[in-house]
Amino acid sequence: MKFDYTVTARWMRQRFVRHAWTTSQQKWTTSCAIGGLVLATMVTPGFGIAVFGTAFAGWWVAVILITIFSGLFGRHLSLSRSHSKLVKQVEADRLRAE
């Protein structure tokens, strides 16, 4: 028996696009969060860190924190870009009105 996952994959892609990739703010936040996750995963050691003489894989905390903060950074970038566009548009409208 062979399963066909194309319908499920298409449905999941549509949901991702609808919830995480429609506005500029969502695009910046999602891409920075994914970039932070990739960066944090690349720099973590394979065996974790040694805590109290035992091997404890605590790097997942660092990966999660870096992913969250990079997502917040992406959100800040998108908001500042949209704010600067609005300021420029207001200035252009004000100059046209004079």
C-alpha positions as CSV (number, residue, x, y, z in Angstrom):
1,M,0.0,0.0,0.0
2,K,1.5,3.3,-1.1
3,F,0.3,6.6,0.4
4,D,-0.1,9.8,-1.6
5,Y,0.7,12.9,0.4
6,T,0.3,15.5,-2.4
7,V,-3.2,16.6,-1.3
8,T,-2.1,16.9,2.4
9,A,1.1,18.7,1.4
10,R,-0.9,21.2,-0.8
11,W,-3.3,21.8,2.1
12,M,-0.5,22.4,4.6
13,R,1.2,24.8,2.1
14,Q,-2.0,26.7,1.7
15,R,-2.5,27.0,5.4
16,F,1.1,28.2,5.9
17,V,0.7,30.8,3.2
18,R,-2.6,32.0,4.7
19,H,-1.3,32.2,8.3
20,A,2.4,33.1,8.0
21,W,3.1,34.6,4.6
22,T,0.3,37.1,3.5
23,T,1.5,40.5,4.8
24,S,4.9,42.0,4.8
25,Q,5.1,41.9,8.6
26,Q,4.4,38.1,8.6
27,K,7.0,37.5,5.9
28,W,9.7,39.4,7.8
29,T,8.8,37.7,11.1
30,T,8.6,34.2,9.6
31,S,11.8,34.5,7.6
32,C,13.8,35.9,10.5
33,A,12.5,33.3,12.8
34,I,13.4,30.5,10.4
35,G,16.8,32.1,9.8
36,G,17.4,32.3,13.6
37,L,16.4,28.7,14.0
38,V,18.8,27.6,11.3
39,L,21.7,29.7,12.7
40,A,21.1,28.6,16.3
41,T,20.9,24.9,15.2
42,M,24.2,25.2,13.2
43,V,26.2,26.6,16.1
44,T,25.0,24.3,18.8
45,P,27.4,21.5,19.8
46,G,26.3,17.9,19.2
47,F,26.3,16.6,22.7
48,G,25.0,19.6,24.7
49,I,26.8,21.1,27.7
50,A,28.1,19.6,30.9
51,V,26.1,20.7,34.0
52,F,26.9,19.5,37.5
53,G,29.0,16.6,36.2
54,T,26.3,15.2,33.9
55,A,25.7,15.6,30.3
56,F,22.7,17.8,29.9
57,A,21.4,18.9,26.5
58,G,20.4,22.4,27.4
59,W,21.2,23.9,24.1
60,W,17.6,23.6,23.0
61,V,16.8,26.5,25.4
62,A,19.3,28.7,23.5
63,V,17.9,27.6,20.1
64,I,14.3,28.5,21.2
65,L,15.4,31.8,22.6
66,I,17.4,32.8,19.5
67,T,14.5,31.8,17.3
68,I,12.0,33.9,19.4
69,F,14.3,36.9,19.5
70,S,15.1,36.7,15.8
71,G,11.3,36.5,15.0
72,L,10.8,39.6,17.2
73,F,13.7,41.3,15.4
74,G,12.1,40.5,12.0
75,R,8.8,41.9,13.3
76,H,10.6,45.1,14.4
77,L,12.2,45.4,10.9
78,S,8.9,45.0,9.2
79,L,7.2,47.6,11.4
80,S,10.0,50.1,11.0
81,R,9.9,49.6,7.2
82,S,6.1,50.1,7.0
83,H,6.3,53.1,9.3
84,S,8.9,54.8,7.1
85,K,6.8,54.1,4.0
86,L,3.8,55.7,5.8
87,V,5.9,58.8,6.8
88,K,7.1,59.2,3.2
89,Q,3.6,58.9,1.9
90,V,2.3,61.5,4.4
91,E,5.1,63.9,3.5
92,A,4.3,63.4,-0.2
93,D,0.6,64.0,0.3
94,R,1.3,67.1,2.4
95,L,3.6,68.5,-0.3
96,R,0.9,67.8,-3.0
97,A,-1.7,69.6,-0.9
98,E,0.3,72.8,-0.6
